Amino acid sequence: LVVIDRFFPSSKLCGACGTVAAKLPLNVRQWTCECGAVHDRDVNAARNILAAGLAASACGDGVRPQRESSRT
């Protein structure tokens, strides 16, 4: 079982370019990244969690937010 950091920004992380949206209220269910990718919040979160879990299991390390890539 791979445990992802509880502060991993799964629903705010653009699955296309990796940008983390700075502000995304919980009532916003769909959002568009600066790169133009349109995300359903829940689907995007599920894809990001899957990718992070696969990366963590392959690398054997924890997954943390990419704080330096936050632009929005």
PQR file with spaces between the fields and no chain letter, atoms N, CA, C, O and H, PARSE charges and radii, in Angstrom:
ATOM       1  N    LEU     1       0.846   -1.186    0.000 -0.4000 1.5000
ATOM       2  CA   LEU     1       0.000    0.000    0.000 -0.0000 2.0000
ATOM       3  C    LEU     1       0.885    1.241    0.000  0.5500 1.7000
ATOM       4  O    LEU     1       1.778    1.367    0.838 -0.5500 1.4000
ATOM       5  N    VAL     2       0.645    2.151   -0.927 -0.4000 1.5000
ATOM       6  CA   VAL     2       1.416    3.386   -1.050 -0.0000 2.0000
ATOM       7  C    VAL     2       0.587    4.520   -0.443  0.5500 1.7000
ATOM       8  O    VAL     2      -0.566    4.724   -0.821 -0.5500 1.4000
ATOM       9  H    VAL     2      -0.081    2.049   -1.608  0.4000 1.0000
ATOM      10  N    VAL     3       1.174    5.242    0.483 -0.4000 1.5000
ATOM      11  CA   VAL     3       0.476    6.366    1.123 -0.0000 2.0000
ATOM      12  C    VAL     3       0.967    7.660    0.521  0.5500 1.7000
ATOM      13  O    VAL     3       2.167    7.933    0.524 -0.5500 1.4000
ATOM      14  H    VAL     3       2.112    5.076    0.789  0.4000 1.0000
ATOM      15  N    ILE     4       0.022    8.487   -0.015 -0.4000 1.5000
ATOM      16  CA   ILE     4       0.338    9.772   -0.623 -0.0000 2.0000
ATOM      17  C    ILE     4       0.219   10.846    0.459  0.5500 1.7000
ATOM      18  O    ILE     4      -0.691   10.792    1.286 -0.5500 1.4000
ATOM      19  H    ILE     4      -0.953    8.266   -0.018  0.4000 1.0000
ATOM      20  N    ASP     5       1.121   11.808    0.458 -0.4000 1.5000
ATOM      21  CA   ASP     5       1.107   12.918    1.415 -0.0000 2.0000
ATOM      22  C    ASP     5      -0.281   13.537    1.462  0.5500 1.7000
ATOM      23  O    ASP     5      -0.858   13.829    0.414 -0.5500 1.4000
ATOM      24  H    ASP     5       1.860   11.851   -0.214  0.4000 1.0000
ATOM      25  N    ARG     6      -0.823   13.742    2.640 -0.4000 1.5000
ATOM      26  CA   ARG     6      -2.193   14.257    2.766 -0.0000 2.0000
ATOM      27  C    ARG     6      -2.358   15.672    2.216  0.5500 1.7000
ATOM      28  O    ARG     6      -3.480   16.112    1.965 -0.5500 1.4000
ATOM      29  H    ARG     6      -0.354   13.506    3.491  0.4000 1.0000
ATOM      30  N    PHE     7      -1.264   16.377    2.031 -0.4000 1.5000
ATOM      31  CA   PHE     7      -1.324   17.731    1.477 -0.0000 2.0000
ATOM      32  C    PHE     7      -1.028   17.754   -0.032  0.5500 1.7000
ATOM      33  O    PHE     7      -0.878   18.824   -0.621 -0.5500 1.4000
ATOM      34  H    PHE     7      -0.352   16.020    2.236  0.4000 1.0000
ATOM      35  N    PHE     8      -0.947   16.577   -0.645 -0.4000 1.5000
ATOM      36  CA   PHE     8      -0.734   16.496   -2.091 -0.0000 2.0000
ATOM      37  C    PHE     8      -1.911   17.179   -2.786  0.5500 1.7000
ATOM      38  O    PHE     8      -3.059   16.803   -2.546 -0.5500 1.4000
ATOM      39  H    PHE     8      -1.069   15.707   -0.166  0.4000 1.0000
ATOM      40  N    PRO     9      -1.656   18.177   -3.647 -0.5600 1.5000
ATOM      41  CA   PRO     9      -2.738   18.964   -4.252  0.2800 2.0000
ATOM      42  C    PRO     9      -3.380   18.254   -5.448  0.5500 1.7000
ATOM      43  O    PRO     9      -3.366   18.777   -6.563 -0.5500 1.4000
ATOM      44  N    SER    10      -3.930   17.088   -5.220 -0.4000 1.5000
ATOM      45  CA   SER    10      -4.409   16.244   -6.316 -0.0000 2.0000
ATOM      46  C    SER    10      -5.449   16.901   -7.210  0.5500 1.7000
ATOM      47  O    SER    10      -5.427   16.693   -8.423 -0.5500 1.4000
ATOM      48  H    SER    10      -3.941   16.664   -4.315  0.4000 1.0000
ATOM      49  N    SER    11      -6.350   17.682   -6.650 -0.4000 1.5000
ATOM      50  CA   SER    11      -7.391   18.280   -7.481 -0.0000 2.0000
ATOM      51  C    SER    11      -6.976   19.634   -8.054  0.5500 1.7000
ATOM      52  O    SER    11      -7.633   20.147   -8.960 -0.5500 1.4000
ATOM      53  H    SER    11      -6.367   17.851   -5.664  0.4000 1.0000
ATOM      54  N    LYS    12      -5.895   20.215   -7.540 -0.4000 1.5000
ATOM      55  CA   LYS    12      -5.427   21.526   -8.006 -0.0000 2.0000
ATOM      56  C    LYS    12      -4.208   21.420   -8.917  0.5500 1.7000
ATOM      57  O    LYS    12      -3.741   22.426   -9.453 -0.5500 1.4000
ATOM      58  H    LYS    12      -5.361   19.798   -6.804  0.4000 1.0000
ATOM      59  N    LEU    13      -3.696   20.215   -9.092 -0.4000 1.5000
ATOM      60  CA   LEU    13      -2.512   19.981   -9.911 -0.0000 2.0000
ATOM      61  C    LEU    13      -2.936   19.676  -11.343  0.5500 1.7000
ATOM      62  O    LEU    13      -3.670   18.716  -11.579 -0.5500 1.4000
ATOM      63  H    LEU    13      -4.075   19.399   -8.657  0.4000 1.0000
ATOM      64  N    CYS    14      -2.487   20.472  -12.288 -0.4000 1.5000
ATOM      65  CA   CYS    14      -2.826   20.233  -13.688 -0.0000 2.0000
ATOM      66  C    CYS    14      -2.145   18.951  -14.146  0.5500 1.7000
ATOM      67  O    CYS    14      -0.921   18.832  -14.096 -0.5500 1.4000
ATOM      68  H    CYS    14      -1.890   21.251  -12.097  0.4000 1.0000
ATOM      69  N    GLY    15      -2.946   18.002  -14.589 -0.4000 1.5000
ATOM      70  CA   GLY    15      -2.409   16.733  -15.062 -0.0000 2.0000
ATOM      71  C    GLY    15      -1.686   16.851  -16.392  0.5500 1.7000
ATOM      72  O    GLY    15      -0.976   15.929  -16.795 -0.5500 1.4000
ATOM      73  H    GLY    15      -3.940   18.098  -14.630  0.4000 1.0000
ATOM      74  N    ALA    16      -1.856   17.975  -17.078 -0.4000 1.5000
ATOM      75  CA   ALA    16      -1.213   18.174  -18.377 -0.0000 2.0000
ATOM      76  C    ALA    16       0.164   18.816  -18.258  0.5500 1.7000
ATOM      77  O    ALA    16       1.120   18.358  -18.884 -0.5500 1.4000
ATOM      78  H    ALA    16      -2.432   18.724  -16.751  0.4000 1.0000
ATOM      79  N    CYS    17       0.271   19.886  -17.447 -0.4000 1.5000
ATOM      80  CA   CYS    17       1.541   20.624  -17.393 -0.0000 2.0000
ATOM      81  C    CYS    17       2.204   20.625  -16.014  0.5500 1.7000
ATOM      82  O    CYS    17       3.378   20.974  -15.895 -0.5500 1.4000
ATOM      83  H    CYS    17      -0.506   20.258  -16.938  0.4000 1.0000
ATOM      84  N    GLY    18       1.462   20.237  -14.972 -0.4000 1.5000
ATOM      85  CA   GLY    18       2.055   20.172  -13.637 -0.0000 2.0000
ATOM      86  C    GLY    18       1.910   21.434  -12.811  0.5500 1.7000
ATOM      87  O    GLY    18       2.393   21.482  -11.679 -0.5500 1.4000
ATOM      88  H    GLY    18       0.508   19.954  -15.069  0.4000 1.0000
ATOM      89  N    THR    19       1.260   22.455  -13.343 -0.4000 1.5000
ATOM      90  CA   THR    19       1.043   23.684  -12.582 -0.0000 2.0000
ATOM      91  C    THR    19       0.049   23.414  -11.456  0.5500 1.7000
ATOM      92  O    THR    19      -0.924   22.683  -11.639 -0.5500 1.4000
ATOM      93  H    THR    19       0.868   22.416  -14.263  0.4000 1.0000
ATOM      94  N    VAL    20       0.299   24.006  -10.296 -0.4000 1.5000
ATOM      95  CA   VAL    20      -0.614   23.883   -9.163 -0.0000 2.0000
ATOM      96  C    VAL    20      -1.392   25.192   -9.044  0.5500 1.7000
ATOM      97  O    VAL    20      -0.800   26.259   -8.881 -0.5500 1.4000
ATOM      98  H    VAL    20       1.089   24.600  -10.147  0.4000 1.0000
ATOM      99  N    ALA    21      -2.716   25.104   -9.126 -0.4000 1.5000
ATOM     100  CA   ALA    21      -3.569   26.286   -8.972 -0.0000 2.0000
ATOM     101  C    ALA    21      -3.492   26.752   -7.524  0.5500 1.7000
ATOM     102  O    ALA    21      -3.702   25.961   -6.604 -0.5500 1.4000
ATOM     103  H    ALA    21      -3.196   24.237   -9.258  0.4000 1.0000
ATOM     104  N    ALA    22      -3.195   28.015   -7.321 -0.4000 1.5000
ATOM     105  CA   ALA    22      -3.039   28.545   -5.959 -0.0000 2.0000
ATOM     106  C    ALA    22      -4.365   28.581   -5.217  0.5500 1.7000
ATOM     107  O    ALA    22      -4.433   28.188   -4.053 -0.5500 1.4000
ATOM     108  H    ALA    22      -3.025   28.657   -8.068  0.4000 1.0000
ATOM     109  N    LYS    23      -5.411   29.044   -5.870 -0.4000 1.5000
ATOM     110  CA   LYS    23      -6.724   29.144   -5.238 -0.0000 2.0000
ATOM     111  C    LYS    23      -7.742   28.414   -6.085  0.5500 1.7000
ATOM     112  O    LYS    23      -7.899   28.696   -7.273 -0.5500 1.4000
ATOM     113  H    LYS    23      -5.356   29.364   -6.816  0.4000 1.0000
ATOM     114  N    LEU    24      -8.435   27.468   -5.458 -0.4000 1.5000
ATOM     115  CA   LEU    24      -9.471   26.718   -6.143 -0.0000 2.0000
ATOM     116  C    LEU    24     -10.499   26.306   -5.095  0.5500 1.7000
ATOM     117  O    LEU    24     -10.389   25.235   -4.497 -0.5500 1.4000
ATOM     118  H    LEU    24      -8.307   27.239   -4.493  0.4000 1.0000
ATOM     119  N    PRO    25     -11.501   27.162   -4.872 -0.5600 1.5000
ATOM     120  CA   PRO    25     -12.512   26.862   -3.855  0.2800 2.0000
ATOM     121  C    PRO    25     -13.191   25.518   -4.120  0.5500 1.7000
ATOM     122  O    PRO    25     -13.301   25.088   -5.268 -0.5500 1.4000
ATOM     123  N    LEU    26     -13.642   24.862   -3.060 -0.4000 1.5000
ATOM     124  CA   LEU    26     -14.248   23.542   -3.195 -0.0000 2.0000
ATOM     125  C    LEU    26     -15.503   23.526   -4.049  0.5500 1.7000
ATOM     126  O    LEU    26     -15.855   22.482   -4.598 -0.5500 1.4000
ATOM     127  H    LEU    26     -13.553   25.211   -2.127  0.4000 1.0000
ATOM     128  N    ASN    27     -16.186   24.652   -4.175 -0.4000 1.5000
ATOM     129  CA   ASN    27     -17.398   24.672   -4.996 -0.0000 2.0000
ATOM     130  C    ASN    27     -17.096   24.735   -6.492  0.5500 1.7000
ATOM     131  O    ASN    27     -18.008   24.592   -7.306 -0.5500 1.4000
ATOM     132  H    ASN    27     -15.901   25.501   -3.729  0.4000 1.0000
ATOM     133  N    VAL    28     -15.851   24.942   -6.862 -0.4000 1.5000
ATOM     134  CA   VAL    28     -15.450   24.945   -8.274 -0.0000 2.0000
ATOM     135  C    VAL    28     -15.195   23.497   -8.683  0.5500 1.7000
ATOM     136  O    VAL    28     -14.239   22.877   -8.218 -0.5500 1.4000
ATOM     137  H    VAL    28     -15.110   25.058   -6.200  0.4000 1.0000
ATOM     138  N    ARG    29     -16.047   22.959   -9.550 -0.4000 1.5000
ATOM     139  CA   ARG    29     -15.962   21.548   -9.942 -0.0000 2.0000
ATOM     140  C    ARG    29     -15.239   21.354  -11.270  0.5500 1.7000
ATOM     141  O    ARG    29     -14.805   20.244  -11.579 -0.5500 1.4000
ATOM     142  H    ARG    29     -16.824   23.462   -9.929  0.4000 1.0000
ATOM     143  N    GLN    30     -15.105   22.412  -12.054 -0.4000 1.5000
ATOM     144  CA   GLN    30     -14.384   22.344  -13.319 -0.0000 2.0000
ATOM     145  C    GLN    30     -13.519   23.590  -13.414  0.5500 1.7000
ATOM     146  O    GLN    30     -13.961   24.686  -13.070 -0.5500 1.4000
ATOM     147  H    GLN    30     -15.458   23.314  -11.802  0.4000 1.0000
ATOM     148  N    TRP    31     -12.275   23.423  -13.885 -0.4000 1.5000
ATOM     149  CA   TRP    31     -11.393   24.569  -13.999 -0.0000 2.0000
ATOM     150  C    TRP    31     -10.489   24.421  -15.217  0.5500 1.7000
ATOM     151  O    TRP    31     -10.241   23.317  -15.704 -0.5500 1.4000
ATOM     152  H    TRP    31     -11.916   22.532  -14.165  0.4000 1.0000
ATOM     153  N    THR    32     -10.008   25.561  -15.693 -0.4000 1.5000
ATOM     154  CA   THR    32      -9.119   25.597  -16.845 -0.0000 2.0000
ATOM     155  C    THR    32      -7.761   26.110  -16.404  0.5500 1.7000
ATOM     156  O    THR    32      -7.649   27.170  -15.789 -0.5500 1.4000
ATOM     157  H    THR    32     -10.210   26.457  -15.298  0.4000 1.0000
ATOM     158  N    CYS    33      -6.732   25.342  -16.728 -0.4000 1.5000
ATOM     159  CA   CYS    33      -5.355   25.718  -16.390 -0.0000 2.0000
ATOM     160  C    CYS    33      -4.866   26.787  -17.370  0.5500 1.7000
ATOM     161  O    CYS    33      -5.447   26.977  -18.439 -0.5500 1.4000
ATOM     162  H    CYS    33      -6.823   24.480  -17.228  0.4000 1.0000
ATOM     163  N    GLU    34      -3.804   27.471  -16.996 -0.4000 1.5000
ATOM     164  CA   GLU    34      -3.184   28.460  -17.884 -0.0000 2.0000
ATOM     165  C    GLU    34      -2.714   27.835  -19.191  0.5500 1.7000
ATOM     166  O    GLU    34      -2.624   28.521  -20.209 -0.5500 1.4000
ATOM     167  H    GLU    34      -3.332   27.317  -16.128  0.4000 1.0000
ATOM     168  N    CYS    35      -2.410   26.525  -19.171 -0.4000 1.5000
ATOM     169  CA   CYS    35      -1.939   25.846  -20.382 -0.0000 2.0000
ATOM     170  C    CYS    35      -3.088   25.534  -21.336  0.5500 1.7000
ATOM     171  O    CYS    35      -2.859   25.100  -22.465 -0.5500 1.4000
ATOM     172  H    CYS    35      -2.483   25.967  -18.344  0.4000 1.0000
ATOM     173  N    GLY    36      -4.332   25.758  -20.881 -0.4000 1.5000
ATOM     174  CA   GLY    36      -5.496   25.522  -21.720 -0.0000 2.0000
ATOM     175  C    GLY    36      -6.233   24.225  -21.428  0.5500 1.7000
ATOM     176  O    GLY    36      -7.324   24.005  -21.954 -0.5500 1.4000
ATOM     177  H    GLY    36      -4.517   26.111  -19.964  0.4000 1.0000
ATOM     178  N    ALA    37      -5.657   23.361  -20.598 -0.4000 1.5000
ATOM     179  CA   ALA    37      -6.311   22.097  -20.263 -0.0000 2.0000
ATOM     180  C    ALA    37      -7.524   22.361  -19.371  0.5500 1.7000
ATOM     181  O    ALA    37      -7.442   23.125  -18.409 -0.5500 1.4000
ATOM     182  H    ALA    37      -4.770   23.539  -20.170  0.4000 1.0000
ATOM     183  N    VAL    38      -8.644   21.723  -19.697 -0.4000 1.5000
ATOM     184  CA   VAL    38      -9.868   21.853  -18.918 -0.0000 2.0000
ATOM     185  C    VAL    38     -10.002   20.594  -18.070  0.5500 1.7000
ATOM     186  O    VAL    38      -9.901   19.479  -18.582 -0.5500 1.4000
ATOM     187  H    VAL    38      -8.710   21.102  -20.478  0.4000 1.0000
ATOM     188  N    HIS    39     -10.231   20.778  -16.760 -0.4000 1.5000
ATOM     189  CA   HIS    39     -10.275   19.648  -15.834 -0.0000 2.0000
ATOM     190  C    HIS    39     -11.583   19.561  -15.085  0.5500 1.7000
ATOM     191  O    HIS    39     -12.094   20.568  -14.596 -0.5500 1.4000
ATOM     192  H    HIS    39     -10.313   21.683  -16.344  0.4000 1.0000
ATOM     193  N    ASP    40     -12.131   18.351  -14.991 -0.4000 1.5000
ATOM     194  CA   ASP    40     -13.154   18.042  -14.012 -0.0000 2.0000
ATOM     195  C    ASP    40     -12.365   17.783  -12.732  0.5500 1.7000
ATOM     196  O    ASP    40     -11.446   16.964  -12.726 -0.5500 1.4000
ATOM     197  H    ASP    40     -11.716   17.533  -15.388  0.4000 1.0000
ATOM     198  N    ARG    41     -12.712   18.463  -11.664 -0.4000 1.5000
ATOM     199  CA   ARG    41     -11.914   18.403  -10.442 -0.0000 2.0000
ATOM     200  C    ARG    41     -11.724   16.969   -9.923  0.5500 1.7000
ATOM     201  O    ARG    41     -10.611   16.589   -9.561 -0.5500 1.4000
ATOM     202  H    ARG    41     -13.459   19.128  -11.669  0.4000 1.0000
ATOM     203  N    ASP    42     -12.793   16.178   -9.884 -0.4000 1.5000
ATOM     204  CA   ASP    42     -12.701   14.823   -9.339 -0.0000 2.0000
ATOM     205  C    ASP    42     -11.912   13.880  -10.245  0.5500 1.7000
ATOM     206  O    ASP    42     -11.105   13.085   -9.764 -0.5500 1.4000
ATOM     207  H    ASP    42     -13.698   16.486  -10.178  0.4000 1.0000
ATOM     208  N    VAL    43     -12.142   13.967  -11.545 -0.4000 1.5000
ATOM     209  CA   VAL    43     -11.415   13.117  -12.489 -0.0000 2.0000
ATOM     210  C    VAL    43      -9.936   13.476  -12.478  0.5500 1.7000
ATOM     211  O    VAL    43      -9.082   12.590  -12.486 -0.5500 1.4000
ATOM     212  H    VAL    43     -12.798   14.613  -11.936  0.4000 1.0000
ATOM     213  N    ASN    44      -9.631   14.765  -12.458 -0.4000 1.5000
ATOM     214  CA   ASN    44      -8.246   15.217  -12.411 -0.0000 2.0000
ATOM     215  C    ASN    44      -7.557   14.717  -11.142  0.5500 1.7000
ATOM     216  O    ASN    44      -6.418   14.254  -11.195 -0.5500 1.4000
ATOM     217  H    ASN    44     -10.325   15.485  -12.451  0.4000 1.0000
ATOM     218  N    ALA    45      -8.238   14.806  -10.011 -0.4000 1.5000
ATOM     219  CA   ALA    45      -7.670   14.333   -8.745 -0.0000 2.0000
ATOM     220  C    ALA    45      -7.395   12.837   -8.807  0.5500 1.7000
ATOM     221  O    ALA    45      -6.336   12.384   -8.372 -0.5500 1.4000
ATOM     222  H    ALA    45      -9.164   15.182   -9.967  0.4000 1.0000
ATOM     223  N    ALA    46      -8.335   12.065   -9.343 -0.4000 1.5000
ATOM     224  CA   ALA    46      -8.154   10.615   -9.434 -0.0000 2.0000
ATOM     225  C    ALA    46      -6.953   10.264  -10.304  0.5500 1.7000
ATOM     226  O    ALA    46      -6.164    9.386   -9.956 -0.5500 1.4000
ATOM     227  H    ALA    46      -9.195   12.433   -9.696  0.4000 1.0000
ATOM     228  N    ARG    47      -6.816   10.951  -11.437 -0.4000 1.5000
ATOM     229  CA   ARG    47      -5.671   10.689  -12.316 -0.0000 2.0000
ATOM     230  C    ARG    47      -4.353   11.061  -11.646  0.5500 1.7000
ATOM     231  O    ARG    47      -3.369   10.333  -11.772 -0.5500 1.4000
ATOM     232  H    ARG    47      -7.458   11.665  -11.719  0.4000 1.0000
ATOM     233  N    ASN    48      -4.324   12.185  -10.939 -0.4000 1.5000
ATOM     234  CA   ASN    48      -3.101   12.619  -10.267 -0.0000 2.0000
ATOM     235  C    ASN    48      -2.725   11.683   -9.126  0.5500 1.7000
ATOM     236  O    ASN    48      -1.544   11.406   -8.920 -0.5500 1.4000
ATOM     237  H    ASN    48      -5.123   12.777  -10.837  0.4000 1.0000
ATOM     238  N    ILE    49      -3.711   11.196   -8.385 -0.4000 1.5000
ATOM     239  CA   ILE    49      -3.435   10.259   -7.290 -0.0000 2.0000
ATOM     240  C    ILE    49      -2.910    8.940   -7.841  0.5500 1.7000
ATOM     241  O    ILE    49      -1.970    8.366   -7.291 -0.5500 1.4000
ATOM     242  H    ILE    49      -4.671   11.421   -8.553  0.4000 1.0000
ATOM     243  N    LEU    50      -3.514    8.459   -8.926 -0.4000 1.5000
ATOM     244  CA   LEU    50      -3.026    7.233   -9.558 -0.0000 2.0000
ATOM     245  C    LEU    50      -1.579    7.401  -10.015  0.5500 1.7000
ATOM     246  O    LEU    50      -0.739    6.544   -9.740 -0.5500 1.4000
ATOM     247  H    LEU    50      -4.278    8.925   -9.372  0.4000 1.0000
ATOM     248  N    ALA    51      -1.285    8.499  -10.711 -0.4000 1.5000
ATOM     249  CA   ALA    51       0.074    8.744  -11.200 -0.0000 2.0000
ATOM     250  C    ALA    51       1.064    8.858  -10.045  0.5500 1.7000
ATOM     251  O    ALA    51       2.171    8.326  -10.121 -0.5500 1.4000
ATOM     252  H    ALA    51      -1.968    9.195  -10.934  0.4000 1.0000
ATOM     253  N    ALA    52       0.669    9.547   -8.980 -0.4000 1.5000
ATOM     254  CA   ALA    52       1.553    9.700   -7.823 -0.0000 2.0000
ATOM     255  C    ALA    52       1.795    8.363   -7.133  0.5500 1.7000
ATOM     256  O    ALA    52       2.915    8.068   -6.716 -0.5500 1.4000
ATOM     257  H    ALA    52      -0.230    9.979   -8.918  0.4000 1.0000
ATOM     258  N    GLY    53       0.752    7.561   -7.015 -0.4000 1.5000
ATOM     259  CA   GLY    53       0.906    6.239   -6.402 -0.0000 2.0000
ATOM     260  C    GLY    53       1.807    5.337   -7.213  0.5500 1.7000
ATOM     261  O    GLY    53       2.648    4.632   -6.655 -0.5500 1.4000
ATOM     262  H    GLY    53      -0.157    7.800   -7.354  0.4000 1.0000
ATOM     263  N    LEU    54       1.640    5.351   -8.534 -0.4000 1.5000
ATOM     264  CA   LEU    54       2.501    4.548   -9.397 -0.0000 2.0000
ATOM     265  C    LEU    54       3.953    5.015   -9.313  0.5500 1.7000
ATOM     266  O    LEU    54       4.873    4.199   -9.274 -0.5500 1.4000
ATOM     267  H    LEU    54       0.957    5.923   -8.987  0.4000 1.0000
ATOM     268  N    ALA    55       4.151    6.332   -9.286 -0.4000 1.5000
ATOM     269  CA   ALA    55       5.514    6.870   -9.171 -0.0000 2.0000
ATOM     270  C    ALA    55       6.137    6.490   -7.834  0.5500 1.7000
ATOM     271  O    ALA    55       7.305    6.108   -7.775 -0.5500 1.4000
ATOM     272  H    ALA    55       3.403    6.995   -9.317  0.4000 1.0000
ATOM     273  N    ALA    56       5.361    6.595   -6.767 -0.4000 1.5000
ATOM     274  CA   ALA    56       5.878    6.269   -5.434 -0.0000 2.0000
ATOM     275  C    ALA    56       6.213    4.783   -5.325  0.5500 1.7000
ATOM     276  O    ALA    56       7.221    4.419   -4.719 -0.5500 1.4000
ATOM     277  H    ALA    56       4.412    6.905   -6.815  0.4000 1.0000
ATOM     278  N    SER    57       5.376    3.922   -5.906 -0.4000 1.5000
ATOM     279  CA   SER    57       5.655    2.492   -5.826 -0.0000 2.0000
ATOM     280  C    SER    57       6.857    2.110   -6.679  0.5500 1.7000
ATOM     281  O    SER    57       7.606    1.202   -6.321 -0.5500 1.4000
ATOM     282  H    SER    57       4.557    4.217   -6.399  0.4000 1.0000
ATOM     283  N    ALA    58       7.048    2.796   -7.809 -0.4000 1.5000
ATOM     284  CA   ALA    58       8.190    2.518   -8.676 -0.0000 2.0000
ATOM     285  C    ALA    58       9.494    3.037   -8.078  0.5500 1.7000
ATOM     286  O    ALA    58      10.537    2.394   -8.195 -0.5500 1.4000
ATOM     287  H    ALA    58       6.439    3.534   -8.100  0.4000 1.0000
ATOM     288  N    CYS    59       9.428    4.201   -7.439 -0.4000 1.5000
ATOM     289  CA   CYS    59      10.628    4.849   -6.901 -0.0000 2.0000
ATOM     290  C    CYS    59      10.866    4.514   -5.438  0.5500 1.7000
ATOM     291  O    CYS    59      11.979    4.675   -4.936 -0.5500 1.4000
ATOM     292  H    CYS    59       8.580    4.723   -7.345  0.4000 1.0000
ATOM     293  N    GLY    60       9.831    4.052   -4.752 -0.4000 1.5000
ATOM     294  CA   GLY    60       9.970    3.727   -3.341 -0.0000 2.0000
ATOM     295  C    GLY    60      10.086    4.933   -2.446  0.5500 1.7000
ATOM     296  O    GLY    60      10.691    4.855   -1.377 -0.5500 1.4000
ATOM     297  H    GLY    60       8.927    3.922   -5.159  0.4000 1.0000
ATOM     298  N    ASP    61       9.522    6.044   -2.858 -0.4000 1.5000
ATOM     299  CA   ASP    61       9.633    7.269   -2.081 -0.0000 2.0000
ATOM     300  C    ASP    61       8.260    7.900   -1.942  0.5500 1.7000
ATOM     301  O    ASP    61       7.332    7.542   -2.668 -0.5500 1.4000
ATOM     302  H    ASP    61       9.030    6.107   -3.726  0.4000 1.0000
ATOM     303  N    GLY    62       8.125    8.838   -1.012 -0.4000 1.5000
ATOM     304  CA   GLY    62       6.878    9.554   -0.817 -0.0000 2.0000
ATOM     305  C    GLY    62       6.648   10.559   -1.923  0.5500 1.7000
ATOM     306  O    GLY    62       7.561   10.897   -2.676 -0.5500 1.4000
ATOM     307  H    GLY    62       8.878    9.128   -0.422  0.4000 1.0000
ATOM     308  N    VAL    63       5.413   11.034   -2.012 -0.4000 1.5000
ATOM     309  CA   VAL    63       5.065   12.015   -3.028 -0.0000 2.0000
ATOM     310  C    VAL    63       4.681   13.296   -2.321  0.5500 1.7000
ATOM     311  O    VAL    63       3.856   13.286   -1.407 -0.5500 1.4000
ATOM     312  H    VAL    63       4.671   10.760   -1.400  0.4000 1.0000
ATOM     313  N    ARG    64       5.279   14.400   -2.741 -0.4000 1.5000
ATOM     314  CA   ARG    64       5.013   15.692   -2.117 -0.0000 2.0000
ATOM     315  C    ARG    64       4.605   16.692   -3.176  0.5500 1.7000
ATOM     316  O    ARG    64       4.916   16.505   -4.352 -0.5500 1.4000
ATOM     317  H    ARG    64       5.950   14.408   -3.483  0.4000 1.0000
ATOM     318  N    PRO    65       3.918   17.748   -2.786 -0.5600 1.5000
ATOM     319  CA   PRO    65       3.533   18.782   -3.748  0.2800 2.0000
ATOM     320  C    PRO    65       4.735   19.451   -4.389  0.5500 1.7000
ATOM     321  O    PRO    65       5.785   19.578   -3.759 -0.5500 1.4000
ATOM     322  N    GLN    66       4.591   19.879   -5.631 -0.4000 1.5000
ATOM     323  CA   GLN    66       5.638   20.594   -6.326 -0.0000 2.0000
ATOM     324  C    GLN    66       5.444   22.076   -6.068  0.5500 1.7000
ATOM     325  O    GLN    66       4.923   22.784   -6.930 -0.5500 1.4000
ATOM     326  H    GLN    66       3.738   19.776   -6.143  0.4000 1.0000
ATOM     327  N    ARG    67       5.842   22.557   -4.921 -0.4000 1.5000
ATOM     328  CA   ARG    67       5.563   23.926   -4.520 -0.0000 2.0000
ATOM     329  C    ARG    67       6.215   24.964   -5.425  0.5500 1.7000
ATOM     330  O    ARG    67       5.657   26.044   -5.617 -0.5500 1.4000
ATOM     331  H    ARG    67       6.265   21.982   -4.220  0.4000 1.0000
ATOM     332  N    GLU    68       7.372   24.664   -5.977 -0.4000 1.5000
ATOM     333  CA   GLU    68       8.059   25.648   -6.804 -0.0000 2.0000
ATOM     334  C    GLU    68       7.370   25.864   -8.142  0.5500 1.7000
ATOM     335  O    GLU    68       7.647   26.863   -8.805 -0.5500 1.4000
ATOM     336  H    GLU    68       7.826   23.787   -5.821  0.4000 1.0000
ATOM     337  N    SER    69       6.478   24.964   -8.569 -0.4000 1.5000
ATOM     338  CA   SER    69       5.826   25.132   -9.867 -0.0000 2.0000
ATOM     339  C    SER    69       4.507   25.886   -9.760  0.5500 1.7000
ATOM     340  O    SER    69       3.816   26.066  -10.763 -0.5500 1.4000
ATOM     341  H    SER    69       6.253   24.152   -8.031  0.4000 1.0000
ATOM     342  N    SER    70       4.154   26.321   -8.577 -0.4000 1.5000
ATOM     343  CA   SER    70       2.879   27.026   -8.389 -0.0000 2.0000
ATOM     344  C    SER    70       2.943   28.406   -9.032  0.5500 1.7000
ATOM     345  O    SER    70       3.774   29.236   -8.664 -0.5500 1.4000
ATOM     346  H    SER    70       4.714   26.174   -7.762  0.4000 1.0000
ATOM     347  N    ARG    71       2.045   28.645  -10.011 -0.4000 1.5000
ATOM     348  CA   ARG    71       2.064   29.917  -10.725 -0.0000 2.0000
ATOM     349  C    ARG    71       0.750   30.667  -10.605  0.5500 1.7000
ATOM     350  O    ARG    71       0.722   31.881  -10.808 -0.5500 1.4000
ATOM     351  H    ARG    71       1.370   27.971  -10.310  0.4000 1.0000
ATOM     352  N    THR    72      -0.336   29.984  -10.284 -0.4000 1.5000
ATOM     353  CA   THR    72      -1.641   30.637  -10.327 -0.0000 2.0000
ATOM     354  C    THR    72      -2.076   31.147   -8.981  0.5500 1.7000
ATOM     355  O    THR    72      -3.158   31.722   -8.858 -0.5500 1.4000
ATOM     356  H    THR    72      -0.314   28.998  -10.119  0.4000 1.0000
